[in-house]
Amino acid sequence: MKLLFEFIVFPGFVFTAVFGMLVSWIDRKVTARIQWRQGPPFLQPYYDFQKLLIKETTIPETANTFTFLLSPLVAIISTTIVSLILWKTIFNPQSLFVGDLIVVIYLLAITPIAVILGASSSGNPIASLAASREMKLFMSYELPFILSIIVPIIKLHTIRLGDIILYQQTSGMVINSISGIIAFAVFLIAIQAKLGLVPFDMAEAETEIAGGVFIEYSGMPLALHKLNRIMLLFIIPIFAIILFLGGMYPLYIGLLKYLVILVIIILIRNTNPRVRIDQAIKFFWRSCMILSVLALILAMIGK
Amino acid sequence: MTDKNKKRTIIPIGPYHPLQEEAEFFKLYVEGEKVVDMDIEIGYMHRGIEKLSESMHYDQSAFLVERICGICSNSHPFAYVNAVEDLAGFEISIRAKYIRSVIGELERLHSHLLWLGLAGHFIGYNTVWMWSWKYRELVNDIFEFITGNRQHYGMMKIGGVRRDIENKDIPQIEKMCDNLIPVLNMFKGAVMDDPVIHARTKNVGILPKNVAIDYCVVGPTARASGIDIDVRRDDPYAAYNLVDWKVIVGKNGDVFDKAAIRILEMFESIKIIRGCLNGLKKEPEGNFDLKVKEIPVGEGIGRHEAPRGEVFHYVKSDKTNRPARHKIRAPSYVNIASNKYAVIGQTISDAALILAAVDPCYCCTERVTVIDKRKNKILMNGFDLIKLSQEKTEKLRKKHA
């Protein structure tokens, strides 16, 4: 019963969704102010979600209905579990099992896979093109992403999130070293792709392929997909704080760290055009790879 | 490997697509991400302006052709009044010439800023989009100050212009133009020095010079490919030979050159506006309209370098107060066709940008298509339509013989 409450209300689905909407509002508002626009009202992310819920759900004739509808559900469940693990770790670092970091990495990989599944099952040529882009993108950013996560593991000799937080509180944050800074930078760029934001939003790219992976989604499943993106936007900076910046405590410092990461994400998003998929792959497999391997070597020799 | 056509997928861009403000259909045949062929289908928004113009009198037609395009709303009336004046042999006053050029160049400024914003939007750079449209408002403010309107100015009139620019207003207009220069410098820096924009636009959608000549492209699209054409210089009209300016010519013909040429052209436009305003100060006020009462029999052509290239109007008159024939050729009509060459071999991401790089204006481009609605089949091909038009010309010739 307690677990169910934790999963559904706090710190699971409802908590993540509500705060995700808040973060999404900040994102949209800051973006709007950068672009000399007024920006949406505070409740706009909620209005969007609510409106999508009452819209009709159309399933294309060519689609595999089961996979098509399952995909947003799988994505949102995995994201919720990630949120659950991260927040439980923050509140009580000793409460979880050894290796939860590995679980989080796997669960974060489920979202793109679910999106690819949903897009390819819709039977739309544009969606299949977008799915192939998402797949290439996923394969290109995942390796630098994981390599950058290995840096704190090497430095702190643990694969348990709670221990990562605790060790950082005693021996200083991971980012206080050269390898930590490099790994953090690679991590930030990789999450830009993971969140599907400009410059790596080519799987959605509305001006090229009209929404891409979500082109056939409508109503409730689309609402869930959008909500999943919003929740990820809320969670991933927290993941970064745990790995590199030593957790959320004390809370006001934690909040400050969170806002800094969020603003960096928003700024990257607003000061870059979308790159092509081949350019993205080259970028991740050359520059980011070299940087993250460099960070790994530096971490091994203790810098 | 066995069957080439089996691997092809059709990616439709249009008839309704976020890339376009208007309806147009680009059918991309792709293999993976690579575009191997493209079909262009036009005719979704044909409004029969030429036919409508024949039912209106000369002064009304100037307003009608202004509605062909919302963005270059001054270009069509400009070319139209040039055509009618060529037909009748009017020589307008120098003051009217200066005012026409000021309006024409202001329009180029706002149109290029609008394109820059859209191009930013198409490559996902929404900040450029919003900023460029914000600063486009400054140009619209100048328009409002001069003409009272922000978009459809209604300034062109056979025999002159409809409103004067009073000498006491000129310092204010000059000040407003000065405010634009830092903005343009900012965009020049933001677009031409950004490495990611370079990566997205350089060597993308190249239209070589010889191909550009074959496709008869005009305007910035041609100048980016290294063709040195500009109606303003080659066939001077209005005040373009009275002020000092130069034609910007690129050499690569890629998307980057097209953007760079448009940005540099905006500086030239401001130069022209400044020159015209200086000229206006020396001309007597109030002498801006010939007050034309009658159009003689004859035929004339008018050309104007619109922001997108040369727009061409042909007007034939009989003794009535209406044009007997009014033929319009807009620049996008030739520019859009060149997409077919530029897009093939590129990826879909680039294709979207290349299609937008010629600054297409679909409403100008539309031609009639005759289709059977029930069978969804095109009834008349190009040759049938040419035959129809030849028959009509023959009929007109007999009528006026």
Contacts between the chains, C-beta under 8 A, distances in Angstrom:
chain1	res1	chain2	res2	distance
A	31	B	126	7.8
A	34	B	127	6.1
A	35	B	126	6.3
A	35	B	127	5.4
A	35	B	129	7.7
A	35	B	130	3.5
A	35	B	131	6.9
A	36	B	130	5.7
A	36	B	131	6.6
A	36	B	134	4.8
A	37	B	130	6.2
A	125	B	9	4.9
A	125	B	10	6.9
A	125	B	11	6.4
A	126	B	11	6.3
A	128	B	9	8.0
A	129	B	9	7.4
A	129	B	11	6.7
A	129	B	30	7.5
A	129	B	33	7.4
A	129	B	348	7.0
A	132	B	32	7.6
A	132	B	33	7.9
A	133	B	33	7.9
A	198	B	124	4.8
A	198	B	125	7.5
A	198	B	126	7.7
A	199	B	124	7.0
A	199	B	196	6.7
A	201	B	124	6.3
A	202	B	349	6.5
A	205	B	124	6.9
A	205	B	349	7.1
A	206	B	18	4.8
A	207	B	18	5.3
A	207	B	19	5.0
A	207	B	121	6.4
A	207	B	122	4.7
A	207	B	123	7.9
A	207	B	124	7.1
A	207	B	352	5.8
A	208	B	19	7.3
A	208	B	122	7.9
A	208	B	348	6.0
A	208	B	349	5.5
A	208	B	351	7.9
A	208	B	352	4.3
A	209	B	11	7.3
A	209	B	348	6.9
A	210	B	17	6.1
A	210	B	18	5.5
A	211	B	18	8.0
A	270	B	126	7.2
A	270	B	127	4.8
A	271	B	127	6.4
A	272	B	124	8.0
A	272	B	125	6.9
A	272	B	196	5.4
A	273	B	120	7.1
A	273	B	123	4.0
A	273	B	124	5.4
A	273	B	125	3.8
A	273	B	128	7.8
A	273	B	194	7.8
A	273	B	196	5.6
A	273	B	197	5.8
A	273	B	200	5.7
A	274	B	123	5.5
A	274	B	124	3.1
A	274	B	125	7.4
A	274	B	200	7.8
A	274	B	349	7.6
A	275	B	196	6.5
A	275	B	199	6.7
A	275	B	200	6.7
A	276	B	200	7.0
A	276	B	347	6.1
A	276	B	349	4.7
A	276	B	350	6.9
A	277	B	33	6.8
A	277	B	347	7.7
A	277	B	349	7.0
A	278	B	33	7.8
A	278	B	347	7.3
A	279	B	199	5.9
A	279	B	200	7.9
